[in-house]
Amino acid sequence: MPDIKHALSFDYGIKRIGVAVGQTITGTASPLPPLKAKDGIPNWQEIEKLIKEWKPDILLIGLPLNMDGSESEMSKRARKFANRLHGRFGKPFELVDERLSSEEAKYDFRDQGIYDFGENSVDGMVAKILFEDWCDQQA
């Protein structure tokens, strides 16, 4: 990862898209507020604003595979989202397997003593986990 210092990670969804910003030096990420989407289509100006603000070297997009590793309808939509991100902003991207990341996010909240969490906070936490899993794979 010599040229990659910062990344934006996305947990693609039909109604919301979780976002986190991460840095490879520490291998950590921070969740950002989720983006609203209409049938999976985000407000592209909000994403452009995030890219201008955080200046990521790479975009990471969660790939929701079935437990057996096969593609799902959501994986196809996540791939399409990734391709559109790349087409609009010219940033390199990678797809990251996100199986069980939502459950992991809920466990993380419970470990912190948070039991009353809304789905909005889970989206950002999933994006954070995606980044950290990707960093672990790069090491």
VENLINMO-V450029 format. One line per field, one symbol per residue. ss: DSSP state (H for helix, E for strand, L for the rest). psi: psi as a letter, one per 20 degrees, with the letter a starting at -180 (. if undefined). burial: # if it has 16 or more other C-alpha atoms within 10 Angstrom, else .. A space follows every 10 residues. Layout:
ss: ???
psi: ???
burial: ???
This chain:
ss: LLLLLEEEEE ELLLLEEEEE EEELLLLEEE EEEEEEEELL EELHHHHHHH HHHHLLLEEE EEELLLLLLL LLHHHHHHHH HHHHHHHHHL LLEEEEELLL HHHHHHHHHH HLLLLLLLHH HHHHHHHHHH HHHHHHHHL
psi: khiohqqpqp nprghqoqqq pqphgikrrp qrqqpqqoli orohhggggg ghgilqhqpp pponqrhjir qrhhhghhgg gghhgghhij qqqqpppjpj hgghghgggh hjjoinqrhg hhghhghghg ghggghhh.
burial: ....###### ###..##### ####..#### ##.####..# ##....#..# #....##### ######.... ...##.###. ##..#..... ..#.#####. ##..##..#. .......... ########## #####....
